[in-house]
């Protein structure tokens, strides 16, 4: 199982050391850019699920391409 945990910068090293001290767990830090990318992907998936449920209206791909 993978778990994403958000920790204050000044406690990050402590948490990584603690988690890595367990034989059943490994932990590594990710860059702020990767963390932001993960959040954006998570939001996109949530929006897609809302569209599938009919709770959010999707934009046609042509409209999106026209903006580019």
N, C-alpha and C positions, 0 to 999 in steps of 0.2 A: 504494500500500500504506500502511496506517496501522499505526503502532507505538506502544504505550504503554510509556513508560519511567518508572520510579520513581527520583527523584533526591533526595538530601538537600537541604533547604531552602537551605543556605548555598552550594550549587553550582548551583542552579536557573537563576539569571540567566546564568551562564557557559554552561551547556549550551544554553539557548535562543538565546543570541547565536551560539554555534558552529554550531548546526544551521541557523539562519536565514542564516548566511554562505554556505551552499551554494546554488547556483542551482536545484538539483533538489529542495530540501527546504523545507518551511515547518513551523514549530513554534509552539505556543501553550500556555500553562499553563492548567490547569483548577483549579477550586476544590476544597478538601478534600471538600466535600459531594458534588460531582460525581464525584470519585474514589471515594468510598465507594459511591455509587450504581452506578458501573460494576463495582466488585468484587462487589456484591450480585447484580447481573444476571448476571455471569459465573458465580457460584456456583449461581444458579438454573438456568442453562442446563446446567451440568455435572450437577446433580442430575437434571434432566429427561432427559438422555442416559443416565444410570445407570438410571433407571426404564424407559426404552425398551429397554435391554439386559437388564432383569430383575435387575439387581444391587442395586436399591433398591426398596423397596415404597412405593407412592404412597398418600397419604391421600385418602379420598373427599371430594369438594367439599362434600358435606352436612356432614361433620364440621367442616370448616374454617369454613363459614358459621355453624354452631351456636356456635362459639367467639366469634364476633363478637357 
